[in-house]
Amino acid sequence: MGLHSVVNYYGYALFQGTTLLRVRAGSADDGVIVDQGAWLPEEQQLFAKSIVRDGERFFLQEIDGTVEEFDHSAYGEEFVFDLSRRFFGKRIDQMDTWEIEMESFAAAPKPLWKRLFGK
């Protein structure tokens, strides 16, 4: 999962083992970069609230009693946040940062011959 607010970048990929099930990413500057695989249950609910007009999809959201339209880049974070619930139990935008458990992995040291000969 990834988000970057400067260009409205959003992206996510879901694997089962080594098999890619779903990947979707885009930004305001580049449009939809990749969109492969069957919609996930989290996505189906969001796509159900969208329309396609002149070949472009718009997502509908009611705000203060008025239905607003958003392009994919402005709505991409909703997809990432809804998908995050699958892994964290709730949307990451609704979590206290300290609730998120993280792990770090150190690369295995290279064998001596690889360090000496660079291969």
Secondary structure, 3 states (H helix, E strand, C coil): CEEECCCCEEEEEEEECCEEEEEEEEECCCEEEEEECCCCHHHHHHHCCEEEECCEEEEEEEECCEEEEECHHHHHHHHHHHHHHHHHCCCHHHCCHHHCCCCCCCCCCCCHHHHHHCC
